[in-house]
Amino acid sequence: MKVAYSFVMAGGGSGGHVLPALAVGRELRARGHRVLFVGVQRGLEAKLVPAENFPIEWIEVGGLNRVGWRQMIATLAELPFSVWQASRILDREAPAAVFSMGGFVAGPVLLAAVAKRIPIVVMEPNAIPGFTHRHVARFVTRALVSFPDAANWFPKERTEVTGLPIRQEFFDVPVKRRGPVLTVLITGGSQGSRTLNRAAEESWPLWEKEKVRIIHQTGTGMHEDLAAKFRSAGVAGEVVPFLADMPRAFAEADLVVSRSGMGAVSELAAAGKPSILVPFPAASDEHQLKNAQAMERAGAAGIVPDKDMTGARLVAEVMRMASTPESLETMGASARAFAKPGAARRAADVLEAVARRNPQAGR
């Protein structure tokens, strides 16, 4: 008879932390296990987790990495209380293992789990682990990473490259053959990017208009102004605040211009899309830069620093990459080599295996 286990999911704040954890949570729930999330009420988990009908409990914690000294002092002062809150949750739930996507929300939960000797499975999506995972690396039972570079931070015998859970629709994006019109997708994520929005606007007068089509996700803040200007610019395409069907936009695009957060890079790999990556310079531990460099070394992407991204640079980089159709196809194939389908299933397999070896597990 199969044993049902309880698992606690730690990591929140942003969609990049919450969405992969939800994918793993759904897989565990489908196998008959109980899944409890721990988060903060101001994070995206407050919206996404209840919508998926998962139970969630709240702790109070702020960030520590790359924050001002006032925030750091405030976080350090509340950290003992945060760990105490997490400890009480773990005592009540008695999980077979804790699963972490990292981020400041995961810190107190992982500290409490280490103190209670509860097995920890981390999924690290970035090329360089974040602050939380770096500081608990030696205590983890298993580490699941997206980039081989990240494996160097964890015990070798307990680490494997699994990739990040990504919607199947991205893996199903077909290879696109270059036509007479080049379609360029520009996206700074759901919130948009001021740098990419500004560069896109500057680029409109510079394109050979009969040879390019633009799909631009602006975010809500700048959309109204940019959309009005785009309509009079004479460039084919669309400027929208949010793309609800991003896999479809990927399928239409010959080339993607994007930030290089963990979710974006994983989606580009799953879809096999060549890209120009513009790392967000304020990202913690420069993880967006490290992600982009890993893709660049593999021949899957080009990098433009945020400070250098202008309309002229955008046009020059796009046309350089698109100068030969074969170069885009080669980059796309290199990107797809990073893709790891079945990451959520593999994470669930690992969690079940860890639970079976935990003598205190089972309910």
N, C-alpha and C positions, 0 to 999 in steps of 0.2 A: 504494500500500500504506500502511495506517495505521501511524503510528509509535507505539510504546509508550513512555511516559515514566515516570519515577520522581518521586513527590511525597512530601514530608515534612510531616506534620501536627503542629502545635505547639499546645499548650493543653490543660490538664487540671486536676485537683484536684477539680472539682465536675461534677455531671451537666450543668449548664448549659453548660459548656465542652466536655465530652466527647461528649455525645449528638449535637449538630449536626455535629461533626467526623466522627463515625462515619457519619452520613447521607451526607455528601459523600464520605467514603472508600468507602462501598459503591457509590456512583454511579461513581466513578473506576475501581474494581476491575471493575465490570461492563463498562466500556469497554476493558478489557485493560491497564490501567496498574498499576504497582507502587505500593503505598501503605505507608509506614512511619510509625508514630506515635512521638513522643518524649514521655515523661512522668516522673512521680515515683512511686515505689513505694507511697507512702502515699496517693496520690490515687485517685479512683474509676476512673480509667483502668486501674489495675492489675487490676481485676475485669472491666470492660466490654470493653476492647480485645481481650484474649486470647480472650474468649468469642465474639467475632466473627471469630476466626481471622486477625487482622491481626498482623504483626510489630510489636514495640514495643521501644524502647531507653530506658534510664533515665539521668536526670541527677539531680544533687543540688542543690536550690535551695529557698529559703524565700521568703516574701512580703516586700514592702517597703512597701506602701501601707496606712496605718492600722494599723500594728502597733506594739508597744511598742519602746522604744529598744534593749532588749537583743536583740530579734528583728531589728531593723534592722541593728545592728552585726554580728550573726552572718551575716545574709544578704549584706551588703556584703563581708564577709570571704571568703565562699565563692563570690561571684559570678565572680571571674576563673576559678576552677576549673570552675564551671558552664559558662561560655562556652567554655572549652577542651574540655570534654566534648562540648558541642554541635558545636563545630568539627570534632572528630574524626568525629562521626557524619555530618556533612554531607560531609566529605572522602570517607568510605567510600561514601556513598549517591549522591553527585553528583546531587542532585535537579534537575529542570527548574524547580521552584518550591517555595517553602515556603508552606503554608496555615496561618493562625493564627486561633484563636478567642479569643486573648488570655489574660489571667490571668498569675500569676507564673511558671508553668511555661513559658510562651511566651517570656519575656524573654530568657534566654540564647540560645535558638535564633534569635530575630530579630536579636539583636546579632551573632551569628556570621554570619547570612545577609547582613546589611548589609555587614560587613567583606569578605565573599567576593563581593559583588555578585550574589548569587542573587536572582532576582525573588521578591517577597513579595506574596501576596494575603491580605488580612485580611477576616474577617467579624466585624463589630461589632454585637452584638445589642441593646445598650443605647442609650438616648436620649443619654447622654453616654459617650464612649468611656472604657474603663478606663485605668489608669495605663500599662500596657505599650503599648497602641495609641496613646495620646496622644503618647508619647515617640518613636515610630518613624513617626508619621503622614507626615512629609515624604518618607520613604524608600520608601513602599509603591508597588508597581506598580499594584495595583487595590485599592479598598476597597468592600466590599459591606456595606451597613448595613440595619438594620431600621426605623429611625426617620429621617425627613427631618432632624430636629435634629442627628443625629450626623454628617450629611454636611458640616456646617460645619467639622469638625475635620480633614478630609482635602482634598487637592487636588481641586478641583471637577471637572476634566476626567477624573479617574481614579476617580470615585465614582459608585455607583448604588445605588438602594434595591431590595433583593432580598427582604427579609424573612429569617426564620430557618427552617432546615429543621425541619418539624414533621410528625409522623406523619399519613398521609392520613386516618386515622380521625377526627381532629379536624375536618378540612375537611368530612367527610361527616356531621357532626352536623346533623340537620334543625332548622329553625326550630320552636320550641316555642310553642304557643298556650297562654296562661294559662288554667288551670282553676280550680275552686273552692278547691283546696288549693295553696298556694304552696310549692314545693320549694326549699329553700336549701341549697346545697353550701358547706361551710366546709372550707378546706384550707390548712394552712401548709406544704405540700410534704411530701415523703416522710419528713422528720425531724420534722414537726409544728412548731407554734409555741406557745410558752407563752402569749403574749398572746391569740391566737385561742382556744386551749383554755380559758383562764380566762373570757374573755368569753362563749364558748358556754355554759359551765356556768352562769354568772350569768344568762344569758338564758332558761333553761328555764322558770322560774316566770312569766315575763313575756309569753310568747306566748299568743295566742288559740289554744288547742291544737287545736281542730277545723279551723283554717284554715291550718296550717303543717305541713310535714314537713321534718325535718333530716337531711342526710347529712353526717357529720363525719369527716374523716380526721385523726386525732390525732397520728400518729407512734407509735412503740412505747413511748416512755418514760412517757407519762401515760395510755396507753390503758386499762389494767386498772382503774384507779381511776375514770376518767371513765365507762367503759362500765357499771360497777356502779351509779353514781349516775344515769346516764341511764335505766336500766331502771325506776327507781322515780320518775322525773320526770313520767311521763305524757305525754310528747311523742312523736309519731309519727316514725319514721325509724330511723336506724342510726348507731352510733358504731363506727368500725373503725380499726385501726392503720394500714392501708395499703390504697389502692384500686388493685388490679391493673389494672382496666379503667376508667381515668379518662375516656376518651371516652364510655363508657356513662353514667357519673355526670354528665358535662356534659349529655348528652342528656336526662336526667331533671330537671335543675335549671332553674328559672326565673331564678335569680340566684346568682352565685358570690361568696363572700367569701374573699379570698386575699391572700397576699403579692404583691409586684409584681416578682419577679425576671424575668430575660429569658425563661426557658422558660415561666413561668406566663402572662405577658402575651401571648406569641406563641400559646400554646394558646387563650387566651380570644379572641384575634382570629380565629384559624382557625375556631373553633367559633361565633363570633358571639354570645358570651355577655355580657350586662350584668354588671357587677361592682362590688363595694365593695372597694377596694384599701387594704391596710394596710402601707405600706412598712416594711421592716426598717430600723430607725434606724441600725444599725451597718454597713450595706452600704457597701462602698468607694465613695468619691466621691459618696455619696448617689444611686447609680445607680437604686435602687429607687424613690426619690422622683421622680426625673426621668422614669422609665418611667411611673409612675402619673400624673404631671402631663400627659404627652403624651396618655395615654388620656382623661384628664378634659377636656382642651381640645377633644378631638374629640367629646365628648359620649358616650363609651363607658363611663365609669366614674365613681364617686364616690370620694373619698379620706377616710379617717379616720386621723389620726396615731396611731402606736402608743401613745403615752402617754394618748390619749383613748378608746381602744377598751375599752369596758366592756360588760356585758350590756345595760344600758339603752340605750347608744348604738347597739349592734348592732341591737336591735329597732327603735329609732326610725328608723335609716337604711334598714333593709329595708322597713319599712312606708311610709316616705315615697316610696321609689322604686317600690314596688308599688301605690301609691294609685290609679294609673290604668294599666290593662294596656298602653295604647299607649306609655307611657313606657319600659317594659322592651323592647318590640319596637324602638323607635327607638334605644335604647342598643345593643341587639344588632346592629342594622344598622350603626351607627357603628363598633362593634368589628370587624365583619367587613370594613369598608373598609380596615383595617390589614393584613388577611391577604394574604400573597403566596405562593400555591401555586407549587411547582416551584423552591423556593430551592436545593435540593441540586443539581438539574439545571443551574440557572444557574451555580452556583459551579463545577461541573465544566466547563461550557462556557468560563468565564473562565479557569480554570487551563489548559485545553488551548490556548486562544488565546495565553496568556502563554508557555507552553512552546514553541509553534511559533515565537515571535519570539526565543527564547533560542538563540543560535548554539551554545551548549555542551550543549543538551538532546538527548535521544534516546539509546536504548540498544539 
